Each structure stands twice: as C-alpha cells, then as structure tokens.
Amino acid sequence: NYPNPFNPSTSIEYSISRDSHVNLSIFNVKGQLIRTLVNGFEKRNYYRVIWDGRDGSGIRVESGVYFCRLTSDSYAQTKKLIILR
C-alpha cells in the first residue's frame, strides 16, 4: 500500500494472474475484521482499492497497526498498514 504510514487514506494495489474469487479485508492486531474492501469474482488484471481508514460502519479507526489480507483461489498474503492520525 502507498503511502504507509498513512492519513487519511491509502491505496492498495494488487494483480490477479487468473480469474478467481478475491477477498481483500482489513484486520486489527487482535485479528478482528475491521472492513472488507473486496469480496467477489475478479478477472485477471491489475487493481487498486482505496481504504479511507474507516470500519464497516463508516467510523474512522484509531491510529495504530492494521493488517490487509488478500486471498484468491490460489494465493494468500498479509501486509502491515499503519495509520497515524
């Protein structure tokens, strides 16, 4: 993601090498789901999603460390995000 650390938003870029179901979610350090940004079928391509630092209810999350988890049919990766307010 860029920028990292960020305030108020960050851009998350990823590519899909083949058509598949994709899930891109944000978690806190306790492993609790904060927000799902993508959850559906996507075609092979490059993508960019903006996370505005808000949870699923639209409330701004606090400063701290969060994790972005990307999964597809054959791939999974987790990256650390830092929000500085």
JOMOPE-V418162 format. One record per residue. RES is the residue in one small letter. SS is DSSP state (~ for helix, > for strand, _ for the rest). Layout:
BEGIN
res=RES ss=SS
res=RES ss=SS
END
This chain:
BEGIN
res=n ss=_
res=y ss=>
res=p ss=_
res=n ss=_
res=p ss=_
res=f ss=>
res=n ss=_
res=p ss=_
res=s ss=_
res=t ss=>
res=s ss=>
res=i ss=>
res=e ss=>
res=y ss=>
res=s ss=>
res=i ss=>
res=s ss=_
res=r ss=_
res=d ss=_
res=s ss=>
res=h ss=>
res=v ss=>
res=n ss=>
res=l ss=>
res=s ss=>
res=i ss=>
res=f ss=>
res=n ss=>
res=v ss=_
res=k ss=_
res=g ss=_
res=q ss=_
res=l ss=>
res=i ss=>
res=r ss=>
res=t ss=>
res=l ss=>
res=v ss=>
res=n ss=>
res=g ss=>
res=f ss=>
res=e ss=>
res=k ss=_
res=r ss=_
res=n ss=>
res=y ss=>
res=y ss=>
res=r ss=>
res=v ss=>
res=i ss=>
res=w ss=>
res=d ss=_
res=g ss=_
res=r ss=>
res=d ss=_
res=g ss=_
res=s ss=_
res=g ss=_
res=i ss=_
res=r ss=>
res=v ss=_
res=e ss=_
res=s ss=_
res=g ss=>
res=v ss=>
res=y ss=>
res=f ss=>
res=c ss=>
res=r ss=>
res=l ss=>
res=t ss=>
res=s ss=>
res=d ss=_
res=s ss=_
res=y ss=>
res=a ss=>
res=q ss=>
res=t ss=>
res=k ss=>
res=k ss=>
res=l ss=>
res=i ss=>
res=i ss=>
res=l ss=_
res=r ss=_
END
